Amino acid sequence: MTGGNGEPLLIVDRIGEGRVAQLMSDQIWLWARGFEGGGPQAELLRRLAHWLMKEPELEEEHLEARVADGRLSVRRRSLDTGPADVQITDPAGATTTLRLDPGADGIARGDSAATLSGLWRVEDGVHTALAAAGRLDPPEFTDLRATSDKLSPLVESTGGGITWIADGLPALRHVAPGRAAAGPGWLGVQRNQAYAVTGLLEVPLMPALLLLAAALGGLAAAWWREGQ
């Protein structure tokens, strides 16, 4: 930003891991008073303070990712105005490459399908952006302790049983309908006899004459063997 005679009005720089900014004027208050039309005094100072505090939205190099309506949208702001490729890692660990096309506002954009629930990771080689799809804390993940409290009412009402693998694998038995389906060290599989015979086909093992010849040949061989 320059002032009169092309002299710098606002100077910003990075020093190590810190940042410095200097406004080379003591007349900023005139903007607030509307002098010669005024100016964005409050917005300039607010953004300058937030830039000094490293607010991501004000970085000149910034990567952002969001998931909405089953689509992953990626935005990249950079001093490099050309197209860029980013690597996307889905919640299952598979990686794909997405091309970001620059827009007139200096921001490169791209989107792709995001059908999996979980955490999506987008990387451009320098920056990393994360986007959450769906709930990151579904009910089945809120408490992963093994317990039989949830299933016990259903198991008891149906006459079943619960066994723990830590106590050894249970034996499986066939049980008749209405009988107990579980016991110490075993679980029952109900024998419902729920089948129907829809047809019957009998096929001889071999032709009758061939079977008779084989039998006679066997008897002759046995008689000859006994006669030796």
C-alpha positions as CSV (number, residue, x, y, z in Angstrom):
1,M,0.0,0.0,0.0
2,T,1.5,3.4,-1.0
3,G,0.7,6.9,0.0
4,G,1.8,10.3,-1.3
5,N,4.7,10.5,-3.7
6,G,4.6,6.7,-4.0
7,E,6.0,6.2,-0.5
8,P,5.0,3.1,1.3
9,L,2.0,3.6,3.6
10,L,1.7,0.1,5.1
11,I,4.7,-2.3,5.5
12,V,4.3,-5.9,6.6
13,D,6.9,-8.6,6.9
14,R,7.8,-11.9,8.5
15,I,10.7,-12.1,10.9
16,G,11.5,-15.7,11.8
17,E,8.3,-17.2,13.1
18,G,6.9,-13.8,14.0
19,R,5.3,-10.9,12.0
20,V,5.6,-7.2,12.0
21,A,3.5,-4.4,10.5
22,Q,3.9,-0.7,10.4
23,L,1.4,1.9,9.3
24,M,3.4,4.9,8.1
25,S,0.8,7.5,8.9
26,D,-0.8,9.1,11.9
27,Q,-3.8,10.3,10.0
28,I,-5.8,7.1,9.9
29,W,-8.4,8.7,12.1
30,L,-9.4,10.9,9.2
31,W,-10.9,7.9,7.5
32,A,-13.1,7.4,10.5
33,R,-14.2,11.0,10.4
34,G,-15.1,10.7,6.7
35,F,-12.5,13.1,5.5
36,E,-12.6,13.2,1.6
37,G,-15.0,10.3,1.6
38,G,-13.4,8.4,4.5
39,G,-12.1,4.9,4.2
40,P,-12.2,1.4,5.7
41,Q,-10.2,2.4,8.8
42,A,-11.8,-0.1,11.2
43,E,-11.6,-3.0,8.7
44,L,-8.0,-2.2,7.8
45,L,-6.9,-2.2,11.5
46,R,-9.0,-5.3,12.3
47,R,-7.5,-7.3,9.5
48,L,-4.0,-6.1,10.2
49,A,-4.3,-7.2,13.8
50,H,-5.7,-10.6,12.8
51,W,-3.0,-11.1,10.2
52,L,-0.4,-10.5,12.9
53,M,-2.1,-13.2,15.0
54,K,-1.9,-15.6,11.9
55,E,-5.6,-15.9,11.2
56,P,-5.7,-18.6,8.4
57,E,-8.4,-16.7,6.4
58,L,-5.9,-13.8,5.9
59,E,-3.0,-15.9,4.7
60,E,-1.8,-15.3,1.2
61,E,-1.1,-19.1,0.9
62,H,-4.2,-20.9,2.2
63,L,-5.9,-24.2,1.6
64,E,-9.5,-24.9,2.6
65,A,-11.7,-27.9,2.2
66,R,-15.4,-28.5,3.0
67,V,-17.9,-31.3,2.5
68,A,-21.6,-30.5,1.7
69,D,-24.3,-32.4,0.0
70,G,-22.0,-35.3,-0.8
71,R,-19.4,-33.1,-2.5
72,L,-15.9,-32.1,-1.4
73,S,-15.1,-28.5,-2.3
74,V,-11.5,-27.4,-2.2
75,R,-10.3,-23.7,-2.3
76,R,-6.7,-22.6,-2.6
77,R,-5.5,-19.1,-2.4
78,S,-1.9,-18.5,-3.5
79,L,0.4,-16.0,-5.1
80,D,0.8,-18.6,-7.8
81,T,-2.1,-17.9,-10.1
82,G,-1.8,-21.1,-12.2
83,P,-3.7,-24.3,-11.8
84,A,-2.6,-26.7,-9.1
85,D,-3.0,-30.3,-8.2
86,V,-3.9,-31.5,-4.7
87,Q,-3.9,-34.9,-3.2
88,I,-7.1,-36.1,-1.5
89,T,-7.1,-38.9,1.1
90,D,-10.6,-40.3,1.9
91,P,-11.7,-41.8,5.3
92,A,-10.8,-45.3,4.0
93,G,-7.2,-44.3,3.2
94,A,-7.5,-44.2,-0.6
95,T,-5.8,-41.3,-2.4
96,T,-6.8,-39.4,-5.5
97,T,-5.6,-36.3,-7.3
98,L,-7.8,-33.2,-8.0
99,R,-7.0,-30.4,-10.3
100,L,-7.8,-26.9,-9.0
101,D,-8.6,-24.3,-11.7
102,P,-7.9,-20.6,-10.9
103,G,-10.7,-18.1,-10.9
104,A,-10.9,-14.4,-11.6
105,D,-10.7,-13.6,-7.8
106,G,-7.3,-15.3,-7.5
107,I,-8.7,-18.4,-5.8
108,A,-8.3,-21.8,-7.4
109,R,-11.3,-24.2,-6.9
110,G,-12.2,-27.8,-7.5
111,D,-14.6,-30.3,-6.2
112,S,-15.1,-34.1,-6.2
113,A,-17.6,-36.6,-4.8
114,A,-17.4,-37.4,-1.1
115,T,-19.6,-40.4,-0.4
116,L,-17.8,-41.7,2.7
117,S,-18.4,-40.4,6.2
118,G,-15.4,-39.5,8.2
119,L,-12.4,-37.2,7.9
120,W,-11.1,-36.1,4.5
121,R,-7.6,-34.8,4.1
122,V,-6.4,-32.5,1.3
123,E,-2.7,-31.7,0.7
124,D,-1.0,-29.4,-1.8
125,G,2.6,-30.4,-0.8
126,V,2.9,-27.6,1.7
127,H,-0.5,-27.1,3.4
128,T,-3.0,-29.6,4.7
129,A,-6.8,-29.0,5.0
130,L,-9.2,-31.3,6.8
131,A,-13.0,-31.7,6.2
132,A,-15.5,-33.8,8.1
133,A,-18.3,-35.6,6.3
134,G,-21.2,-36.9,8.4
135,R,-20.9,-37.4,12.1
136,L,-17.4,-38.0,13.5
137,D,-18.9,-39.5,16.7
138,P,-21.6,-41.9,15.6
139,P,-23.5,-43.7,18.4
140,E,-21.7,-47.0,17.9
141,F,-18.3,-45.2,18.6
142,T,-19.3,-43.3,21.7
143,D,-18.7,-46.3,24.0
144,L,-16.6,-49.2,22.6
145,R,-16.6,-51.3,25.8
146,A,-17.9,-54.8,25.4
147,T,-21.2,-55.2,27.3
148,S,-24.3,-57.4,27.1
149,D,-26.6,-54.8,28.5
150,K,-28.0,-53.7,25.2
151,L,-28.8,-57.1,23.8
152,S,-29.8,-58.9,27.0
153,P,-33.5,-58.0,26.8
154,L,-33.8,-59.2,23.2
155,V,-31.8,-62.4,24.0
156,E,-33.9,-63.3,27.0
157,S,-37.2,-62.6,25.2
158,T,-36.3,-65.0,22.4
159,G,-34.9,-67.8,24.6
160,G,-31.3,-67.3,23.5
161,G,-28.1,-66.9,25.4
162,I,-24.9,-64.8,25.4
163,T,-21.4,-66.3,25.7
164,W,-18.0,-64.6,25.8
165,I,-15.1,-65.8,23.5
166,A,-12.8,-65.2,26.4
167,D,-14.4,-68.2,28.1
168,G,-13.9,-70.4,25.1
169,L,-15.8,-70.9,21.8
170,P,-19.2,-72.4,22.5
171,A,-20.3,-75.7,20.9
172,L,-23.1,-75.6,18.4
173,R,-26.1,-77.9,18.8
174,H,-29.4,-78.5,16.9
175,V,-32.4,-77.9,19.1
176,A,-36.1,-78.4,18.4
177,P,-38.4,-75.3,18.3
178,G,-39.5,-74.2,21.8
179,R,-36.5,-75.8,23.5
180,A,-33.7,-73.9,25.3
181,A,-31.3,-72.4,22.7
182,A,-28.3,-71.9,25.0
183,G,-26.6,-73.5,28.0
184,P,-23.2,-73.6,29.7
185,G,-20.6,-73.8,26.9
186,W,-23.0,-74.3,24.0
187,L,-25.4,-72.4,21.7
188,G,-28.3,-73.9,19.9
189,V,-29.3,-73.7,16.3
190,Q,-33.0,-74.2,15.9
191,R,-34.0,-77.1,13.6
192,N,-37.0,-75.7,11.9
193,Q,-37.4,-78.5,9.3
194,A,-38.4,-75.7,7.0
195,Y,-37.9,-77.3,3.7
196,A,-40.1,-78.7,0.9
197,V,-39.4,-81.5,-1.7
198,T,-40.3,-80.1,-5.1
199,G,-39.1,-83.0,-7.2
200,L,-37.2,-86.4,-7.1
201,L,-34.9,-87.8,-9.8
202,E,-33.3,-91.2,-9.6
203,V,-30.3,-92.0,-11.8
204,P,-28.7,-95.5,-11.8
205,L,-25.1,-95.8,-11.0
206,M,-24.4,-97.8,-14.1
207,P,-26.5,-99.9,-16.6
208,A,-27.9,-103.1,-15.3
209,L,-26.1,-105.4,-17.8
210,L,-22.7,-103.8,-16.9
211,L,-23.4,-104.2,-13.2
212,L,-24.3,-107.9,-13.8
213,A,-21.1,-108.5,-15.8
214,A,-19.0,-106.8,-13.1
215,A,-20.6,-109.0,-10.4
216,L,-20.1,-112.2,-12.4
217,G,-16.5,-111.2,-13.2
218,G,-15.9,-110.7,-9.5
219,L,-17.4,-114.1,-8.5
220,A,-15.3,-115.8,-11.2
221,A,-12.1,-114.1,-10.0
222,A,-12.9,-115.1,-6.4
223,W,-13.6,-118.8,-7.4
224,W,-10.4,-118.9,-9.5
225,R,-8.4,-117.4,-6.6
226,E,-9.7,-119.9,-4.1
227,G,-8.9,-122.8,-6.5
228,Q,-5.2,-121.9,-6.5
